[in-house]
Amino acid sequence: VSLCVANTHIFWNPVFDYLKFRQAQHVLKKIEQFNTNKVIHSGFFFIIDFYQKKKQKNPVILCGDFNSEPTSALYQY
């Protein structure tokens, strides 16, 4: 079994919620690409046993500094 551990640091400024949202979407897209074997390696990921071919999606741990309030669109997403 492979494990995807992704870490991110989302932009800080509260005025730019749309940018934070797009950054989060980008990270999630890269995770999905990894899980469907569309990419072998990306700078976003620390990959354990990425050589193993698999039929199911990998477990994902997504962590980081999202710089968002609980009422923000990013947090709700």
Salt bridges, closest charged atoms under 4 A:
GLU32 OE2 - LYS57 NZ 3.09
ASP65 OD2 - HIS9 NE2 3.36
